[in-house]
Amino acid sequence: MTDEYGRNITYLRLSVTDLCNLRCLYCMPEKGIPQLSHEKILRVEECVEIARAAIALGIHKIRITGGEPLIRRGILDICRGIGRLPGLEELCLTTNGLALADKCQALREAGVTRLNISLDTLNPEKYRRITRRGRLEDALAGIETAEKAGFPIKINAVLMGGINDDEIMDLIGLTADKPYEVRFIELMPIGECLHWPQERFLPAETILKACPGLIPCDARGVAERYRLPGYRGTVGLIRPMSHRFCGDCNRIRVTADGMLKPCLHSRQEVNLRGLQGKELVAAMRAGILQKPLRHHMEEGGSDAQRTMNRIGG
């Protein structure tokens, strides 16, 4: 369906947990977060029912997010249930990759068609510092397993000044021999990094300056896409800060506790818990019609009143 500004809403990002097995600097407190009670988290059946209602409204792409979705109990049941729904064209999943080596083939069989894997650095010590507990070799093993399983792969790197901007060419180098899309995402002032120093927030233009040989190619979604001559893969730039793409936004989000968010950076939410059938479809339709013209990124940062792990990355 279209919202009141004529945007065709075709994409749902559905969070299945706000918990994670990492504690990335820009996303999670070092000590983690209080665990929501079992009753407050969407059940497997509720996730599938929300996906069904979304498809009835014209959604044809669903991305499973978290937290880290692969630590969610019942994640394969969720994927199987959503993956078999008529009308769904893409079922994607965003992960840090640490559990992919064990779950990759099962995800493929459950109907997942594409993976986005978070990887902010190729330096093992820096990876440990950024994630506070992860091992780079586990993430790389997950990427390798996903590739062997036949998944198209996008690698997401959050661009952080003074932290990983010295690795731009190394990360682009992943596209030399592999058909990966390495996507650089501008850091947003939300949650843990809301009050970080300004030098941490670099525009995506930094990538083009560091690698002037990049040539524009076809656009895909919110990412501006480039390619280095002779390289198999592509480079994507996602600019939530320096270029607001709200006019073309086609997505809605549902949090792990069942709140529909028409916009990432808005405090506006619609409760979907306890709704089924026509009542659920009506609530989701109402949420889509509440989608604002542009995102709420005020002078003090995001107006979302939730951290990214609480919203769904």
C-alpha positions in Angstrom: 0.0 0.0 0.0 1.0 3.6 -0.3 1.4 6.0 2.6 -0.2 9.5 2.6 2.9 10.9 0.8 2.6 8.4 -2.1 5.4 6.1 -1.0 4.9 2.5 -1.8 5.6 0.5 1.4 7.0 -2.9 0.4 9.6 -3.7 3.0 9.3 -4.9 6.7 12.2 -5.1 9.1 11.0 -7.5 11.8 13.0 -7.8 15.0 12.9 -11.1 16.8 15.1 -10.2 19.8 16.8 -7.2 21.4 19.5 -9.4 22.9 22.9 -10.0 21.3 26.1 -12.1 21.8 28.2 -9.0 21.2 28.4 -5.6 22.9 29.4 -3.3 20.0 30.5 0.2 21.1 27.9 2.1 19.1 25.0 -0.3 19.9 25.0 -2.0 23.3 26.1 -1.1 26.8 29.2 -3.0 27.9 27.2 -4.9 30.5 24.4 -5.7 28.1 20.7 -4.9 28.7 18.0 -6.1 31.0 16.3 -9.1 29.4 12.7 -8.6 28.6 10.4 -11.3 30.0 9.3 -14.1 27.8 5.7 -12.7 27.8 6.9 -9.4 26.3 8.7 -10.9 23.3 6.8 -11.8 20.1 6.1 -15.5 20.0 7.0 -17.5 16.9 3.3 -17.5 15.8 3.0 -13.8 16.3 6.0 -13.1 14.1 4.5 -15.2 11.3 1.0 -13.6 11.8 2.6 -10.1 11.6 4.4 -11.1 8.4 1.2 -12.5 6.9 -0.6 -9.2 7.6 2.2 -7.2 6.1 2.1 -9.2 2.9 -1.6 -8.6 2.7 -0.8 -4.9 2.7 1.7 -5.2 -0.2 4.9 -6.0 1.7 7.0 -8.4 -0.4 10.4 -8.1 1.3 10.9 -9.0 5.0 14.2 -8.8 6.9 14.7 -10.6 10.2 16.7 -8.5 12.6 17.7 -8.1 16.2 19.7 -7.8 18.4 21.3 -10.9 17.0 18.5 -12.9 15.5 20.5 -16.2 15.4 20.5 -16.4 19.2 16.7 -16.2 19.3 15.2 -19.5 20.4 12.9 -20.7 17.5 14.6 -18.6 14.9 14.4 -21.4 12.3 10.7 -21.9 13.0 10.2 -18.2 12.5 12.0 -18.3 9.2 10.2 -21.4 8.0 6.8 -19.9 8.9 7.5 -16.6 7.1 9.4 -18.2 4.3 6.4 -20.3 3.1 3.9 -17.4 3.1 2.4 -16.7 -0.4 3.3 -13.4 -1.9 6.7 -13.1 -0.2 9.5 -12.5 -2.6 12.5 -12.0 -0.3 13.3 -13.2 3.2 16.5 -11.7 4.4 18.4 -11.8 7.7 20.9 -9.4 9.3 23.5 -11.1 11.6 26.9 -10.6 13.0 27.8 -13.9 11.5 29.2 -15.6 14.6 26.6 -18.4 14.5 26.4 -18.8 10.8 28.8 -21.7 10.6 26.3 -23.8 12.5 23.0 -22.5 11.2 23.7 -21.4 7.6 22.4 -24.5 5.8 19.3 -24.7 8.0 18.5 -21.0 7.2 18.8 -21.7 3.5 16.4 -24.7 3.9 14.0 -22.5 6.0 13.6 -20.1 3.1 16.1 -17.3 3.9 17.3 -15.9 0.5 19.9 -13.3 1.4 22.2 -12.3 4.3 23.6 -9.0 5.6 26.6 -9.6 7.8 28.0 -6.9 10.1 31.8 -6.4 9.9 33.3 -3.1 10.9 37.0 -4.1 10.8 39.4 -6.7 9.5 41.8 -6.2 12.4 41.4 -9.0 15.0 42.4 -6.8 17.9 40.2 -3.9 16.8 37.3 -6.3 16.2 37.6 -7.4 19.8 37.7 -3.7 21.0 34.6 -2.7 18.9 32.5 -5.8 19.8 34.0 -6.1 23.3 33.8 -9.9 23.2 33.8 -11.2 19.6 36.5 -13.0 17.5 37.1 -11.8 14.0 37.9 -15.4 12.8 34.4 -16.5 13.8 32.8 -13.8 11.8 35.0 -14.5 8.8 34.2 -18.2 9.1 30.5 -17.4 9.1 30.9 -15.3 5.9 32.8 -18.2 4.2 30.1 -20.7 5.2 27.4 -18.4 3.9 29.1 -18.1 0.6 29.5 -21.8 0.2 25.8 -22.2 1.0 25.0 -20.0 -2.0 23.8 -16.9 -0.2 24.1 -13.5 -1.9 26.1 -11.5 0.7 26.1 -7.9 1.8 28.7 -6.8 4.4 27.7 -3.9 6.5 30.4 -1.6 8.0 29.5 1.3 10.2 31.9 4.2 9.4 33.5 5.6 12.5 36.1 8.4 12.5 39.2 7.5 14.4 38.1 3.9 14.7 37.9 2.2 11.4 38.3 4.9 8.7 41.9 3.8 8.2 40.5 0.5 6.9 38.4 1.8 4.1 40.6 0.3 1.3 41.0 -3.0 3.2 37.2 -3.4 3.4 36.7 -2.4 -0.2 39.4 -5.1 -1.0 36.8 -7.8 0.0 35.1 -7.1 -3.3 38.2 -7.8 -5.4 37.6 -11.5 -5.8 34.2 -12.0 -4.3 30.8 -10.9 -5.5 30.1 -9.2 -2.1 28.5 -5.8 -1.7 30.5 -4.0 1.0 28.3 -1.3 2.4 29.5 1.7 4.4 26.9 3.1 6.7 27.1 6.6 8.3 27.1 6.4 12.1 23.9 7.8 13.5 23.5 9.7 16.9 21.3 7.1 18.5 21.6 5.1 21.7 25.1 4.4 22.9 26.8 6.9 20.5 24.2 9.6 20.9 26.8 11.9 22.6 30.0 10.7 20.9 32.4 13.4 19.7 31.6 14.9 16.4 34.8 13.5 14.8 33.3 10.0 15.0 30.5 11.0 12.6 32.0 10.9 9.1 30.0 11.5 5.9 29.9 8.7 3.3 31.8 11.1 1.0 34.9 10.0 3.0 34.8 6.7 1.1 34.8 8.4 -2.3 37.8 10.5 -1.2 39.7 7.5 0.1 39.0 5.5 -3.1 38.6 8.0 -6.1 38.6 5.1 -8.6 35.1 4.0 -7.6 32.7 4.2 -10.5 28.9 4.6 -10.0 26.8 1.6 -11.0 23.1 0.8 -10.6 21.4 1.9 -7.4 19.7 -0.6 -5.1 17.4 0.4 -2.3 18.9 3.1 0.0 22.5 2.3 -1.1 24.4 4.3 -3.7 26.4 1.6 -5.4 29.9 1.8 -6.9 32.5 -0.6 -8.4 36.2 -0.6 -8.8 37.3 -1.6 -12.4 38.1 -5.3 -12.5 36.6 -6.1 -9.1 33.8 -8.7 -8.8 31.8 -7.1 -6.1 30.4 -3.6 -5.4 30.6 -0.9 -2.7 27.5 0.7 -1.3 27.2 4.0 0.5 24.2 4.5 2.9 23.8 8.1 4.0 21.2 8.5 6.7 23.0 11.6 7.9 24.4 13.5 5.0 21.6 12.6 2.5 18.2 11.9 3.9 16.5 9.4 1.6 13.1 9.7 3.4 11.4 10.6 0.2 12.0 7.2 -1.2 11.7 5.2 2.1 9.6 2.1 1.5 10.0 0.4 4.9 8.4 -0.1 8.3 9.8 -1.8 11.4 8.3 -4.0 14.1 10.2 -4.3 17.3 10.7 -7.6 19.2 8.0 -6.5 21.7 5.5 -6.0 18.9 5.5 -2.3 18.3 5.2 -1.0 14.7 7.5 1.9 14.1 6.6 3.9 10.9 10.0 5.6 11.1 13.3 4.6 12.7 14.0 8.0 14.3 10.4 8.8 15.5 9.0 8.0 18.9 5.8 7.1 17.2 4.7 3.4 17.7 1.7 1.3 17.1 1.0 -1.7 19.4 0.4 -4.9 17.4 0.4 -7.4 20.4 -2.8 -9.4 20.8 -4.1 -8.5 17.3 -5.0 -11.0 14.6 -6.5 -11.2 11.2 -8.4 -8.1 10.0 -7.7 -6.3 13.2 -4.0 -6.7 12.8 -4.1 -5.7 9.2 -6.0 -2.6 10.1 -3.5 -1.6 12.8 -0.6 -2.0 10.4 -2.4 0.0 7.8 -3.0 2.8 10.3 0.7 2.6 11.2 1.8 3.0 7.6 -0.5 6.0 7.2 1.2 7.6 10.2 4.7 7.4 8.5 6.2 10.9 8.6 7.5 12.7 5.6 11.0 12.7 6.9 12.9 11.2 9.8 13.1 12.9 13.2 16.9 13.6 13.6 16.8 16.6 15.9 19.8 18.6 17.0 20.3 16.4 20.0 20.2 13.2 17.9 17.5 10.6 17.2 14.0 11.2 18.6 13.4 7.4 18.7 13.7 7.0 22.5 15.0 3.5 22.0 18.4 2.1 21.2 19.0 0.3 17.9 19.0 -3.1 19.5 15.6 -2.3 21.0 14.3 -1.1 17.7 15.9 -3.7 15.4 19.0 -3.0 13.3 
